[in-house]
Amino acid sequence: MLLELKNLSKNFGKIVALNNISFTIDKGTIFGFLGPSGSGKTTTINIVTGQLKPSSGDSFVLGKNSQNIDQQIYEQIGIVSDRSGVYERLNVYDNLAVFADILRVAKNKIDYYLDKVGLLDRKKQLAGKLSKGQKQRLVLARAILHEPKLLFLDEPTSGLDPTTAKEIHNLFLELKNKGTSIFLTTHNMEEATKLCDELALLDRGKIVEMGSPKEICLRHNQDKSFKVRTTKGEEFELEASKANYDKLYQMFLNNDVETIHSCEPTLEDVFIKVTGNSLA
Amino acid sequence: MNNKFLNFWQKTFAIIKLKAKMLIGNTAALTGPLMSVAITVFMKFLYSDMVEGDNSPILTYVLNFGISFNLGLGAIMMSALPLAEDKEKHTLRSLMTSSVNGLQFFIGSIFWPFLVSVVVNYIVIFVSGVNTATIDMAMFSFLTIISSLISCMLGLLIGIIAKSQVNANNLMMPFIMVLSLVPTLSTLNDTLGKISNFLYTGIITNMLNNYSEGLEFNLSFIQIAILLVCIVGISAMFVNRYKKVLVCEA
């Protein structure tokens, strides 16, 4: 396993930021941390990347305790967070060239990754002149430049327009297929559902649910029901019962059904059900 | 081992290259060394009526002014401001989490300010018009190089302690006042003279005063101790602060 957290806790004074968190991430998987702002997502990334000391518990990155991460480990991971800065007086290309030199990456890869994050046409532009979203993409390009084994992404698509976010999602999936593991924090339910192989729902520093997005949703699919739209345009919800199955059967025979969908809960529904709070 | 050595210097050179680009664009940081040269020219012009030949003590005083400003202002500004900017813009953290260690960052960051500072020390000699035959150039070179190193290290320490460039400017001010002004005014006041004896910039003033009177200058045990304490103390404090920048509590 590439990342392991064992009973990790963090307190800031009397505030409990993380409460006994444990999970593991294997090679080539995307693990998501889904939770609202202030739930402990960034704190987790900061601890596991050696930027913050835990109050108790341990975390291991590529087999090494996070509190003793050395240069060799940093060479094999990538980090995108709100604490990642860019050299504003250097152009986009030079920003990556610095890190290509440090991480011994061939310079021809710079254009490849700039293209991947949609910044190739801005390679000569000063980084300080980029928009917030463009800077975020530049930080992402820098984090993946050396094709790390493990990538830490803290809200990587927040503030990006939907088209760019979609392209970035495809890039994450491409990296995953190449064997990179990704630890992703987000409060975006759709992003988590689309990308994550495994997911933990985080509320006030505590994991309240864990599993694949589908597993989590099905685990909470107790009020099984179907949403039906008839050929006459009527829409209604049917609870799963023998009587309603018979009714549906008759409707199919009469060719009255235009569309039918199962109504399992979304991750947001699950989160609200489990915590009483919304993800926003 | 060989690979580790290459890896170390490859990263260090990457930082040196980066810092060259960043320093060229940082007009605030370059103001210090330029001001040192400018102030030497100005002082020489101011005292031009009092200069009698190239052995005049006034020229040594002008040289001392330039050197003190270069060490107390220029070198500190050149080192402190870019590092404070790195902290403010979170680029220092990006370097740290990209496998750059403290020593690589230290060497990479100090290289250009140190080089510029040493070069300015020699430029100031020629601008001041002092007859170099009256100066023991070996001792002058040794002391100014060591002092440039200490000033740059002090600048890096201020830069890494500061939260922003504005904060760095505020933190620098007392050091600039003490390190530049106390030695240059030491001949006017006994107390300032005594304080100056314990400053590394003051040692240079003592050396130049000796040369202006046609005397020799040799480093005393206390003066060697002052230089060593500055180098070791500032290095230790820098390494300690570098580690704290990455692992913070907030």
Boltz contact constraints between the chains, C-beta under 6 A:
constraints:
  - contact:
      token1: [A, 51]
      token2: [B, 246]
      max_distance: 6.0
  - contact:
      token1: [A, 71]
      token2: [B, 99]
      max_distance: 6.0
  - contact:
      token1: [A, 71]
      token2: [B, 101]
      max_distance: 6.0
  - contact:
      token1: [A, 74]
      token2: [B, 97]
      max_distance: 6.0
  - contact:
      token1: [A, 74]
      token2: [B, 99]
      max_distance: 6.0
  - contact:
      token1: [A, 75]
      token2: [B, 99]
      max_distance: 6.0
  - contact:
      token1: [A, 79]
      token2: [B, 97]
      max_distance: 6.0
  - contact:
      token1: [A, 83]
      token2: [B, 90]
      max_distance: 6.0
  - contact:
      token1: [A, 83]
      token2: [B, 93]
      max_distance: 6.0
  - contact:
      token1: [A, 84]
      token2: [B, 94]
      max_distance: 6.0
  - contact:
      token1: [A, 85]
      token2: [B, 89]
      max_distance: 6.0
  - contact:
      token1: [A, 85]
      token2: [B, 90]
      max_distance: 6.0
  - contact:
      token1: [A, 85]
      token2: [B, 91]
      max_distance: 6.0
  - contact:
      token1: [A, 85]
      token2: [B, 94]
      max_distance: 6.0
  - contact:
      token1: [A, 87]
      token2: [B, 91]
      max_distance: 6.0
  - contact:
      token1: [A, 89]
      token2: [B, 25]
      max_distance: 6.0
  - contact:
      token1: [A, 98]
      token2: [B, 18]
      max_distance: 6.0
  - contact:
      token1: [A, 99]
      token2: [B, 98]
      max_distance: 6.0
  - contact:
      token1: [A, 101]
      token2: [B, 14]
      max_distance: 6.0
  - contact:
      token1: [A, 102]
      token2: [B, 11]
      max_distance: 6.0
  - contact:
      token1: [A, 102]
      token2: [B, 14]
      max_distance: 6.0
  - contact:
      token1: [A, 102]
      token2: [B, 98]
      max_distance: 6.0
